[in-house]
């Protein structure tokens, strides 16, 4: 395939040739070959596919919420070409058998993937580290969906094991001892944010990073939701990610969202949201990842103390960020780095993350001047809803994974490719 007249994130106009699974050339004035498909981008933006380092595709255990087939279709339609699944499934991915069962299910994925191993009191590290783990985690320092929270001693043991096996650790950092129990007397939509207090995050981040330094393990802080947490990770020399919902939503939105805005960590004040955005913009934040955590409408349509935590997001993350760039609130280069180049660097994926010769042909073509309104019922996740209902997003016209078209949208409609995703720890 030859994509001509494409605009890269840095503004350069280039032709991009794809040969097999790889990008063969990124140059100007490439001549078409007789046997190749030619797409005239006509100035549209060509980006490396998003590497979403934090999803919950819910299999095994909860196929009514999501499956690898539906989750990866949603990913492809949103320009995500690699996903990393977290361990809080049923059974949790804490044994070799659990890892193997999830890997079998992941054969249904349209996009490439990584599988993380989890930590519980009855985990089997000797089995997990024999498998091609993407990372250890997310390791829960406070309970979330799946009740996998662990104590400080077990976290230190797990981090040391990961360091010995040169596997990074991804951490869900909240200190439950700092949660505000008085908030449990409330039943309004903001009660969850009041309960899981912002102060609980930075303390947990500091402790996790200190353990990482002590045992020589790289620590990546998942879904950092406060400027204090971001700063704590950055000052410790560790990395962190921010979700689109913590970037773009705040407690001010909870009157409209209700329990559909409950997640862990929860939404923060508008002041803290804006401060996190500043750190995303200036480079302090390393990665944007979705924490795609779908639940059914029936489950979410409950009281604030009964509804499960989590929101879908794998299909809307890159489109929302591209809309931010279209509105000149972020640069396209910053979007590229947050979603592709940085995740590839942080998690050692040398074939991913950039539109360069020799890299995997994980490519996303978008018209940056043609946003679409986001509607949950039109998305491909089983959830069928989104916390970003009614907002604009710049959605892909074409998504490719290692040279294969997995999603295409034109005047004739939308089309998906076949399942062919690979474990990135086996193919790098």
LOGU-751354 format. One record per residue: x, y, z of N, C-alpha, C in turn. Coordinates in steps of 0.2 Angstrom, whole numbers, padded with zeros to 4 digits, always signed. Layout:
<sites>
XYZXYZXYZ/...
</sites>
This chain:
<sites>
+0004-0006+0000+0000+0000+0000+0004+0006+0000/+0002+0011-0004+0005+0018-0004+0000+0023-0002/+0002+0027+0004-0002+0032+0006+0001+0039+0004/-0002+0042-0001+0002+0048-0003-0001+0055+0000/+0003+0060+0000+0000+0067+0002-0003+0067+0009/+0001+0063+0013-0001+0063+0020+0002+0068+0024/-0001+0071+0029+0002+0076+0034+0004+0073+0040/+0010+0073+0042+0012+0070+0048+0011+0074+0054/+0011+0072+0060+0010+0076+0066+0014+0082+0067/+0020+0082+0064+0024+0088+0064+0023+0093+0058/+0018+0091+0054+0016+0096+0049+0020+0094+0042/+0024+0089+0042+0027+0088+0035+0023+0084+0031/+0023+0085+0024+0019+0082+0020+0023+0076+0017/+0021+0070+0017+0025+0064+0015+0020+0059+0012/+0024+0054+0008+0021+0048+0006+0023+0043+0010/+0019+0038+0012+0021+0032+0016+0020+0026+0013/+0025+0022+0012+0024+0015+0008+0024+0010+0014/+0019+0005+0013+0019+0000+0018+0020-0007+0014/+0025-0011+0016+0027-0017+0013+0026-0022+0018/+0021-0027+0017+0020-0032+0022+0018-0029+0029/+0021-0030+0035+0019-0028+0041+0023-0021+0043/+0027-0019+0039+0032-0013+0041+0031-0007+0036/+0033-0002+0039+0033+0004+0035+0040+0004+0031/+0039+0004+0025+0045+0003+0021+0049+0010+0019/+0045+0015+0018+0048+0022+0017+0043+0027+0019/+0046+0033+0021+0042+0039+0023+0046+0045+0019/+0044+0046+0013+0047+0051+0009+0042+0055+0005/+0045+0060+0001+0041+0064-0003+0042+0061-0010/+0036+0061-0014+0037+0059-0021+0038+0052-0023/+0035+0048-0019+0036+0041-0020+0031+0039-0026/+0034+0035-0031+0030+0033-0036+0026+0026-0035/+0020+0026-0037+0016+0020-0035+0019+0014-0039/+0018+0008-0036+0020+0002-0040+0014-0001-0043/+0015-0005-0048+0009-0008-0052+0004-0012-0048/+0007-0015-0042+0003-0020-0039+0000-0017-0032/+0001-0011-0031-0001-0009-0024-0007-0004-0024/-0011-0005-0018-0016+0000-0017-0013+0007-0016/-0016+0012-0019-0014+0019-0017-0020+0023-0014/-0019+0026-0008-0023+0030-0005-0021+0037-0005/-0024+0042-0008-0022+0049-0008-0025+0052-0002/-0021+0053+0003-0023+0056+0009-0026+0063+0008/-0024+0067+0003-0026+0073+0001-0025+0078+0007/-0019+0077+0010-0017+0082+0016-0020+0080+0023/-0024+0074+0023-0026+0072+0030-0021+0070+0034/-0022+0069+0041-0017+0068+0046-0016+0061+0046/-0009+0059+0046-0008+0051+0047-0003+0051+0053/-0006+0047+0058-0003+0046+0065-0001+0039+0066/+0004+0038+0070+0005+0031+0073-0001+0029+0077/-0003+0022+0076-0009+0020+0080-0008+0021+0088/-0013+0022+0091-0013+0023+0099-0011+0017+0102/-0007+0017+0107-0005+0011+0111-0009+0012+0118/-0014+0009+0119-0018+0010+0125-0016+0005+0130/-0012+0008+0135-0008+0003+0140-0013+0001+0146/-0019+0003+0145-0024+0001+0151-0031+0000+0149/-0033-0006+0148-0039-0008+0146-0042-0014+0150/-0048-0014+0151-0051-0020+0154-0056-0023+0149/-0054-0028+0146-0059-0031+0141-0063-0036+0144/-0063-0037+0150-0068-0041+0154-0068-0049+0153/-0064-0051+0148-0064-0059+0147-0057-0061+0150/-0058-0067+0154-0063-0071+0155-0068-0068+0161/-0074-0070+0161-0078-0069+0167-0084-0065+0166/-0083-0060+0162-0089-0055+0161-0090-0053+0154/-0092-0058+0150-0093-0056+0143-0099-0052+0141/-0104-0051+0146-0109-0047+0145-0107-0040+0145/-0101-0038+0148-0099-0031+0148-0094-0030+0142/-0090-0034+0140-0085-0034+0135-0082-0040+0133/-0080-0041+0127-0076-0047+0125-0070-0044+0121/-0065-0049+0120-0060-0047+0116-0062-0045+0109/-0067-0048+0106-0070-0046+0099-0073-0039+0099/-0077-0038+0104-0081-0031+0104-0076-0026+0106/-0072-0027+0111-0067-0022+0114-0062-0020+0108/-0060-0025+0105-0055-0023+0099-0058-0020+0093/-0064-0021+0092-0067-0018+0087-0068-0010+0089/-0070-0009+0095-0071-0003+0098-0064+0001+0097/-0058-0003+0099-0052+0000+0099-0050+0002+0091/-0051-0002+0087-0049-0001+0080-0053+0005+0077/-0060+0006+0079-0064+0011+0076-0062+0018+0079/-0058+0017+0085-0055+0023+0088-0048+0025+0087/-0045+0021+0082-0038+0022+0081-0033+0019+0086/-0035+0014+0090-0030+0011+0094-0028+0005+0091/-0022+0004+0091-0019-0002+0087-0016-0007+0092/-0014-0005+0098-0012-0010+0103-0015-0008+0110/-0018-0014+0113-0021-0013+0120-0017-0017+0125/-0017-0015+0131-0014-0019+0136-0020-0021+0142/-0021-0027+0142-0027-0029+0147-0025-0030+0154/-0029-0028+0158-0027-0028+0166-0030-0035+0169/-0027-0037+0175-0028-0043+0177-0035-0045+0181/-0039-0040+0182-0045-0041+0187-0051-0043+0183/-0050-0049+0180-0055-0053+0177-0057-0059+0182/-0061-0063+0179-0063-0069+0183-0062-0076+0179/-0057-0080+0181-0052-0078+0187-0047-0073+0185/-0044-0070+0190-0039-0065+0189-0033-0068+0186/-0029-0064+0183-0023-0066+0179-0017-0066+0184/-0017-0071+0189-0012-0071+0194-0009-0078+0194/-0010-0082+0189-0007-0089+0189-0005-0090+0181/-0001-0095+0180+0000-0097+0173-0006-0099+0169/-0010-0103+0173-0016-0105+0169-0021-0099+0168/-0021-0095+0172-0025-0089+0171-0023-0085+0165/-0016-0084+0165-0013-0080+0159-0015-0084+0152/-0014-0091+0152-0015-0094+0146-0022-0094+0144/-0027-0094+0149-0034-0094+0147-0035-0087+0144/-0033-0082+0146-0034-0075+0143-0031-0075+0137/-0025-0077+0136-0021-0077+0130-0025-0081+0124/-0028-0086+0126-0033-0090+0121-0038-0085+0119/-0041-0082+0123-0047-0078+0122-0045-0072+0117/-0039-0069+0119-0036-0063+0115-0035-0065+0108/-0035-0071+0106-0035-0073+0099-0040-0070+0094/-0046-0068+0098-0051-0064+0094-0050-0057+0093/-0044-0054+0095-0043-0047+0095-0041-0045+0087/-0044-0039+0085-0042-0036+0079-0035-0033+0080/-0034-0031+0086-0028-0026+0087-0022-0030+0091/-0016-0028+0090-0011-0031+0095-0012-0030+0102/-0009-0034+0106-0011-0033+0113-0005-0035+0118/-0006-0033+0124-0002-0036+0129-0006-0038+0135/-0004-0043+0139-0007-0045+0145-0003-0044+0151/-0006-0041+0156-0003-0040+0162-0004-0045+0167/+0000-0047+0172-0001-0051+0177-0002-0048+0183/-0007-0051+0187-0009-0047+0194-0006-0050+0200/-0007-0047+0205-0004-0048+0212-0010-0049+0217/-0010-0055+0220-0015-0056+0226-0011-0060+0231/-0014-0061+0237-0010-0066+0241-0009-0073+0239/-0013-0075+0234-0012-0082+0232-0010-0082+0224/-0006-0077+0222-0003-0076+0216+0003-0081+0215/+0004-0083+0209+0010-0088+0207+0015-0085+0203/+0019-0081+0206+0024-0077+0202+0029-0081+0198/+0031-0087+0200+0035-0092+0196+0032-0094+0190/+0025-0094+0190+0022-0096+0184+0021-0090+0179/+0019-0084+0182+0018-0078+0178+0024-0076+0175/+0029-0076+0178+0035-0073+0175+0038-0078+0170/+0036-0084+0169+0037-0088+0163+0033-0087+0157/+0028-0083+0158+0024-0081+0152+0026-0074+0149/+0024-0072+0143+0026-0066+0140+0022-0060+0143/+0023-0058+0149+0020-0053+0152+0021-0046+0149/+0016-0042+0148+0018-0035+0146+0021-0031+0152/+0017-0032+0158+0019-0029+0164+0016-0032+0170/+0018-0031+0176+0015-0033+0182+0010-0027+0184/+0004-0029+0184-0001-0024+0186-0007-0024+0182/-0012-0020+0183-0011-0015+0188-0011-0018+0195/-0006-0016+0199-0006-0018+0206-0010-0014+0210/-0015-0016+0213-0020-0012+0217-0018-0011+0224/-0016-0004+0226-0014-0002+0232-0021-0001+0236/-0026+0000+0233-0033+0000+0236-0038-0004+0232/-0043-0007+0235-0048-0011+0231-0051-0007+0226/-0052-0010+0220-0056-0007+0215-0060-0013+0212/-0063-0013+0206-0066-0018+0203-0062-0025+0203/-0065-0030+0206-0062-0036+0207-0058-0037+0214/-0058-0032+0218-0056-0033+0225-0049-0036+0225/-0044-0033+0222-0037-0036+0222-0032-0031+0225/-0035-0027+0230-0030-0023+0234-0026-0027+0238/-0019-0025+0239-0014-0029+0243-0011-0024+0248/-0008-0027+0253-0004-0023+0258+0003-0021+0256/+0006-0017+0260+0012-0014+0258+0018-0019+0257/+0018-0024+0262+0023-0030+0261+0023-0034+0255/+0016-0035+0253+0016-0039+0247+0018-0035+0241/+0016-0029+0241+0018-0024+0235+0026-0024+0235/+0029-0024+0240+0037-0024+0240+0039-0030+0237/+0036-0036+0240+0038-0042+0237+0037-0043+0229/+0031-0040+0227+0030-0041+0220+0034-0036+0216/+0036-0030+0218+0040-0026+0215+0047-0029+0214/+0049-0032+0220+0056-0035+0219+0056-0041+0214/+0051-0045+0214+0050-0050+0209+0051-0047+0202/+0047-0042+0201+0047-0039+0194+0054-0036+0192/+0057-0033+0197+0064-0031+0196+0068-0036+0194/+0068-0042+0197+0072-0047+0196+0071-0050+0189/+0065-0049+0186+0063-0052+0180+0063-0047+0175/+0065-0040+0176+0065-0035+0172+0059-0033+0169/+0053-0034+0173+0046-0032+0171+0044-0026+0174/+0041-0021+0171+0039-0015+0174+0033-0016+0178/+0032-0012+0183+0026-0012+0187+0021-0007+0186/+0015-0008+0185+0010-0003+0184+0006-0003+0191/+0005+0003+0193+0002+0003+0200-0005+0008+0200/-0010+0005+0203-0016+0009+0205-0015+0012+0212/-0013+0018+0212-0011+0021+0218-0016+0025+0222/-0019+0022+0227-0023+0026+0232-0022+0023+0239/-0022+0027+0244-0021+0025+0251-0028+0025+0254/-0031+0019+0255-0037+0018+0258-0038+0021+0265/-0032+0021+0268-0033+0024+0275-0034+0031+0275/-0034+0035+0270-0035+0042+0269-0042+0043+0266/-0046+0038+0265-0053+0039+0262-0057+0043+0267/-0062+0047+0265-0066+0051+0270-0072+0047+0272/-0072+0043+0277-0078+0039+0279-0084+0043+0280/-0083+0050+0282-0089+0054+0283-0094+0054+0277/-0090+0054+0271-0094+0054+0264-0099+0048+0263/-0098+0043+0267-0102+0037+0266-0110+0038+0269/-0110+0044+0272-0117+0046+0274-0121+0049+0269/-0118+0051+0264-0121+0055+0258-0123+0050+0253/-0128+0052+0248-0130+0048+0243-0130+0051+0236/-0127+0057+0236-0127+0061+0230-0122+0059+0225/-0122+0061+0219-0117+0059+0214-0110+0060+0216/-0109+0066+0220-0102+0068+0221-0099+0064+0227/-0103+0060+0231-0101+0057+0237-0095+0052+0235/-0095+0049+0230-0089+0045+0228-0082+0048+0228/-0083+0054+0225-0077+0058+0224-0075+0061+0231/-0080+0063+0235-0078+0065+0242-0075+0059+0246/-0077+0053+0245-0075+0048+0249-0068+0046+0247/-0066+0045+0241-0060+0043+0239-0056+0049+0238/-0054+0052+0243-0051+0059+0243-0045+0060+0239/-0044+0066+0236-0038+0067+0232-0032+0066+0236/-0032+0068+0242-0025+0067+0246-0023+0060+0246/-0027+0055+0245-0025+0048+0246-0021+0046+0240/-0021+0050+0234-0017+0048+0228-0010+0049+0229/-0008+0055+0231-0001+0057+0231+0003+0053+0236/+0000+0052+0242+0003+0048+0247+0005+0041+0244/+0000+0038+0241+0001+0031+0238+0006+0031+0232/+0006+0037+0228+0011+0037+0223+0018+0038+0226/+0019+0042+0231+0026+0043+0234+0028+0036+0237/+0024+0032+0240+0026+0026+0243+0028+0021+0238/+0024+0021+0232+0025+0016+0227+0031+0017+0224/+0033+0024+0222+0039+0026+0219+0045+0024+0224/+0044+0025+0230+0050+0024+0235+0051+0017+0235/+0046+0012+0235+0047+0005+0234+0051+0003+0228/+0049+0006+0222+0052+0005+0216+0059+0007+0216/+0061+0013+0219+0068+0014+0219+0072+0010+0224/+0069+0007+0229+0072+0003+0234+0074-0004+0231/+0069-0006+0227+0071-0013+0224+0073-0013+0217/+0074-0007+0214+0076-0006+0207+0071-0008+0202/+0065-0007+0203+0060-0008+0199+0057-0002+0196/+0056-0002+0189+0052+0004+0186+0045+0004+0188/+0042+0009+0190+0035+0010+0192+0032+0015+0187/+0026+0013+0185+0022+0017+0181+0015+0018+0184/+0013+0024+0186+0007+0025+0189+0001+0026+0185/-0004+0021+0186-0009+0021+0181-0014+0027+0183/-0018+0029+0178-0024+0034+0179-0023+0039+0184/-0017+0042+0184-0016+0048+0189-0021+0053+0188/-0024+0055+0194-0030+0060+0193-0029+0066+0196/-0023+0068+0199-0022+0074+0203-0015+0077+0201/-0015+0083+0201-0008+0086+0200-0003+0084+0205/-0005+0083+0211+0000+0081+0216+0002+0074+0215/-0002+0070+0212+0000+0063+0210+0005+0063+0204/+0003+0067+0199+0008+0068+0193+0015+0070+0196/+0015+0075+0200+0021+0078+0202+0025+0073+0206/+0022+0069+0210+0025+0065+0214+0029+0059+0210/+0025+0057+0205+0028+0052+0200+0034+0055+0196/+0033+0061+0194+0038+0064+0190+0044+0066+0194/+0043+0068+0200+0049+0070+0204+0053+0064+0206/+0050+0058+0207+0053+0052+0209+0057+0049+0203/+0056+0051+0197+0059+0049+0191+0055+0043+0188/+0049+0042+0190+0045+0037+0187+0040+0040+0182/+0036+0036+0179+0031+0038+0173+0024+0037+0176/+0020+0041+0172+0013+0041+0174+0008+0042+0168/+0002+0040+0169-0003+0040+0163-0009+0044+0166/-0012+0048+0162-0019+0051+0163-0024+0049+0159/-0030+0048+0161-0036+0046+0157-0039+0052+0154/-0042+0051+0148-0046+0056+0145-0052+0059+0150/-0055+0054+0154-0060+0057+0159-0057+0061+0164/-0051+0059+0167-0048+0064+0172-0046+0070+0168/-0044+0070+0162-0042+0076+0158-0047+0081+0157/-0053+0078+0155-0058+0082+0152-0065+0083+0156/-0065+0079+0161-0071+0079+0166-0069+0080+0173/-0074+0083+0177-0072+0085+0184-0079+0084+0188/-0078+0085+0194-0084+0084+0199-0090+0089+0197/-0088+0094+0193-0093+0099+0190-0098+0095+0186/-0096+0089+0183-0100+0086+0178-0104+0080+0181/-0103+0079+0187-0107+0074+0191-0114+0075+0191/-0117+0081+0191-0124+0082+0191-0127+0079+0185/-0124+0079+0180-0126+0077+0173-0125+0069+0173/-0119+0067+0175-0117+0060+0174-0120+0055+0179/-0121+0058+0185-0123+0053+0190-0119+0047+0191/-0121+0041+0192-0117+0036+0194-0113+0033+0187/-0115+0036+0182-0111+0034+0176-0104+0038+0176/-0103+0043+0181-0097+0046+0182-0093+0043+0187/-0095+0037+0190-0091+0034+0195-0086+0030+0193/-0080+0031+0195-0074+0027+0193-0069+0028+0198/-0063+0024+0198-0058+0024+0203-0051+0025+0199/-0047+0030+0201-0049+0035+0206-0055+0039+0203/-0058+0043+0207-0064+0047+0205-0063+0053+0202/-0068+0056+0199-0067+0063+0196-0065+0068+0201/-0061+0073+0200-0058+0078+0204-0061+0085+0203/-0059+0089+0207-0062+0096+0207-0060+0099+0200/-0063+0104+0198-0062+0107+0191-0055+0111+0192/-0053+0113+0197-0046+0116+0198-0041+0111+0197/-0042+0105+0200-0037+0100+0199-0037+0097+0192/-0043+0096+0189-0043+0094+0182-0039+0099+0178/-0040+0105+0179-0036+0110+0174-0029+0110+0176/-0027+0108+0182-0019+0108+0183-0016+0101+0180/-0020+0096+0180-0018+0090+0177-0017+0091+0169/-0022+0095+0166-0022+0096+0159-0015+0100+0158/-0014+0105+0162-0007+0109+0161-0001+0104+0161/-0001+0099+0165+0004+0094+0165+0004+0090+0159/-0002+0088+0157-0002+0084+0150+0001+0089+0145/-0001+0095+0145+0002+0099+0139+0009+0101+0140/+0012+0101+0146+0019+0104+0146+0024+0098+0146/+0022+0092+0146+0026+0086+0145+0027+0082+0152/+0025+0085+0157+0026+0081+0164+0022+0074+0164/+0016+0074+0161+0013+0068+0160+0016+0064+0154/+0017+0057+0155+0020+0053+0150+0015+0051+0145/+0010+0048+0147+0005+0044+0143-0002+0046+0144/-0006+0045+0139-0013+0045+0140-0015+0038+0139/-0019+0035+0143-0022+0028+0143-0029+0029+0145/-0033+0024+0143-0040+0025+0144-0043+0022+0151/-0040+0017+0153-0044+0013+0159-0051+0011+0156/-0051+0009+0150-0057+0007+0147-0060+0002+0152/-0066+0003+0155-0069-0001+0160-0076-0002+0159/-0079-0005+0154-0086-0005+0153-0090-0009+0158/-0096-0006+0159-0101-0010+0163-0108-0009+0160/-0113-0013+0161-0119-0012+0157-0123-0006+0160/-0127-0004+0156-0132+0002+0159-0135+0000+0165/-0138-0006+0165-0142-0009+0171-0138-0008+0177/-0131-0010+0177-0127-0010+0183-0125-0003+0185/-0124+0001+0180-0122+0008+0182-0129+0012+0184/-0134+0010+0182-0141+0014+0184-0143+0011+0191/-0139+0013+0196-0140+0011+0203-0138+0017+0208/-0138+0016+0214-0136+0021+0219-0128+0022+0219/-0126+0027+0221-0119+0029+0221-0115+0024+0224/-0117+0020+0230-0113+0015+0233-0114+0008+0231/-0118+0007+0226-0120+0001+0223-0117+0000+0216/-0117+0006+0212-0115+0006+0205-0107+0004+0205/-0105+0000+0200-0098-0002+0199-0094+0004+0196/-0088+0004+0198-0084+0010+0195-0081+0008+0189/-0081+0013+0184-0078+0012+0178-0082+0015+0172/-0078+0017+0167-0082+0020+0161-0078+0017+0155/-0082+0016+0149-0079+0015+0143-0075+0020+0140/-0070+0019+0136-0066+0025+0133-0061+0023+0127/-0060+0017+0126-0055+0015+0121-0057+0018+0114/-0063+0019+0112-0065+0021+0106-0065+0029+0105/-0065+0032+0111-0066+0039+0110-0060+0043+0112/-0054+0040+0115-0049+0043+0118-0045+0047+0112/-0043+0044+0107-0039+0047+0102-0043+0053+0098/-0050+0051+0097-0054+0056+0094-0055+0062+0098/-0055+0061+0105-0056+0067+0109-0050+0071+0109/-0044+0068+0110-0038+0072+0110-0036+0075+0103/-0038+0072+0098-0038+0076+0091-0042+0082+0091/-0048+0081+0094-0052+0087+0094-0049+0093+0098/-0046+0091+0104-0042+0096+0108-0037+0099+0104/-0033+0095+0099-0028+0098+0095-0032+0102+0090/-0037+0100+0087-0041+0104+0082-0043+0111+0085/-0044+0111+0092-0046+0117+0095-0040+0121+0098/-0034+0119+0096-0027+0122+0098-0026+0122+0105/-0029+0117+0109-0027+0116+0116-0021+0111+0117/-0020+0107+0112-0014+0103+0112-0011+0103+0105/-0005+0101+0104-0002+0101+0097-0003+0093+0095/-0003+0093+0088-0004+0086+0086+0003+0082+0088/+0008+0085+0088+0014+0081+0090+0013+0079+0097/+0010+0083+0102+0009+0081+0109+0005+0075+0109/-0001+0075+0105-0005+0069+0105-0002+0063+0102/+0002+0064+0097+0006+0058+0095+0011+0055+0100/+0014+0060+0104+0019+0057+0109+0015+0054+0115/+0009+0057+0117+0006+0054+0123+0002+0048+0121/+0000+0047+0115-0003+0041+0114+0001+0035+0110/+0006+0037+0108+0010+0032+0104+0018+0032+0105/+0021+0037+0104+0028+0037+0105+0030+0036+0112/+0027+0039+0117+0029+0038+0124+0027+0031+0126/+0021+0029+0125+0020+0022+0127+0025+0017+0125/+0027+0018+0118+0031+0013+0115+0038+0014+0119/+0040+0020+0121+0047+0021+0124+0046+0018+0131/+0041+0020+0135+0041+0018+0142+0040+0010+0143/+0037+0007+0138+0036+0000+0139+0040-0004+0134/+0045-0001+0131+0050-0005+0127+0047-0009+0121/+0044-0005+0117+0041-0008+0111+0044-0004+0105/+0050-0006+0103+0054-0003+0098+0051-0003+0091/+0046-0007+0089+0043-0007+0083+0037-0003+0082/+0035+0000+0088+0028+0003+0088+0030+0011+0089/+0024+0015+0088+0024+0021+0091+0026+0027+0086/+0029+0026+0080+0031+0031+0076+0029+0029+0069/+0028+0035+0065+0028+0034+0057+0035+0034+0055/+0039+0029+0055+0046+0029+0052+0047+0022+0049/+0051+0023+0044+0053+0017+0040+0056+0011+0045/+0054+0005+0044+0056+0000+0049+0052-0002+0054/+0047+0003+0056+0042+0002+0061+0036-0002+0059/+0033-0005+0064+0026-0008+0062+0022-0003+0058/+0018-0005+0053+0013-0001+0050+0007-0001+0054/+0007+0002+0060+0001+0003+0064+0000+0011+0063/-0005+0012+0058-0007+0019+0056-0014+0020+0056/-0015+0027+0057-0022+0030+0058-0022+0036+0054/-0027+0036+0049-0028+0042+0045-0035+0045+0047/-0034+0052+0048-0040+0056+0050-0040+0062+0046/-0046+0065+0045-0047+0071+0043-0048+0076+0049/-0043+0080+0051-0044+0084+0057-0049+0089+0057/-0052+0091+0051-0057+0096+0050-0064+0093+0050/-0065+0087+0051-0071+0084+0051-0073+0080+0057/-0074+0084+0063-0076+0080+0069-0083+0077+0068/-0085+0072+0072-0091+0069+0073-0094+0070+0080/-0100+0070+0081-0103+0070+0088-0103+0063+0091/-0101+0063+0097-0100+0056+0100-0107+0054+0103/-0109+0048+0101-0115+0045+0103-0114+0038+0106/-0115+0037+0112-0114+0030+0115-0117+0024+0111/-0123+0025+0108-0126+0020+0105-0123+0018+0098/-0119+0023+0096-0115+0021+0089-0108+0018+0090/-0106+0018+0097-0100+0015+0098-0100+0008+0098/-0094+0004+0097-0094-0003+0097-0093-0007+0103/-0091-0003+0108-0091-0007+0115-0098-0010+0117/-0098-0015+0120-0104-0018+0123-0108-0013+0127/-0104-0009+0131-0107-0004+0136-0113+0000+0132/-0112+0002+0126-0117+0006+0123-0118+0013+0126/-0114+0015+0130-0114+0022+0133-0107+0025+0133/-0107+0032+0135-0101+0035+0135-0102+0041+0140/-0097+0043+0144-0097+0049+0148-0096+0055+0144/-0094+0054+0137-0093+0060+0133-0099+0061+0128/-0105+0059+0130-0111+0060+0125-0111+0067+0123/-0112+0068+0117-0113+0074+0114-0107+0079+0112/-0101+0076+0115-0095+0080+0113-0093+0078+0106/-0088+0082+0103-0085+0081+0097-0079+0077+0097/-0078+0073+0092-0072+0069+0092-0070+0068+0084/-0063+0068+0083-0061+0067+0076-0059+0059+0075/-0063+0056+0072-0063+0049+0071-0059+0046+0065/-0056+0040+0065-0052+0038+0060-0056+0037+0054/-0053+0038+0048-0056+0035+0042-0053+0028+0040/-0047+0027+0043-0043+0021+0041-0039+0019+0047/-0039+0013+0049-0034+0010+0055-0031+0004+0052/-0024+0004+0053-0020-0002+0051-0016-0005+0056/-0016-0011+0057-0012-0015+0062-0007-0019+0058/+0000-0017+0058+0005-0021+0055+0003-0022+0048/+0001-0017+0044+0000-0017+0037-0007-0020+0035/-0011-0022+0040-0018-0025+0038-0023-0019+0040/-0028-0018+0036-0033-0013+0037-0038-0017+0042/-0039-0014+0048-0044-0017+0053-0050-0013+0053/-0050-0007+0051-0056-0002+0051-0055+0003+0045/-0061+0004+0042-0061+0009+0036-0068+0012+0036/-0068+0018+0035-0075+0022+0035-0075+0027+0029/-0080+0026+0025-0081+0031+0020-0088+0032+0018/-0090+0035+0013-0097+0036+0011-0101+0030+0011/-0098+0024+0010-0102+0018+0010-0103+0014+0016/-0100+0017+0022-0101+0015+0028-0094+0013+0032/-0095+0008+0037-0089+0006+0040-0088-0001+0039/-0081-0003+0039-0080-0010+0038-0074-0012+0043/-0074-0018+0045-0069-0021+0049-0065-0026+0046/-0059-0027+0048-0055-0033+0046-0056-0039+0050/-0051-0044+0049-0052-0050+0053-0047-0050+0059/-0049-0054+0064-0045-0055+0070-0038-0057+0068/-0033-0053+0070-0026-0055+0069-0021-0052+0073/-0023-0050+0079-0019-0047+0084-0014-0051+0087/-0008-0049+0089-0003-0053+0091-0001-0050+0098/+0002-0054+0102+0005-0052+0109+0011-0049+0107/+0012-0042+0109+0018-0038+0107+0024-0041+0111/+0023-0044+0116+0029-0047+0119+0032-0053+0116/+0029-0056+0111+0031-0061+0107+0033-0059+0100/+0032-0053+0098+0033-0051+0091+0038-0045+0091/+0041-0042+0097+0045-0037+0096+0052-0039+0094/
</sites>
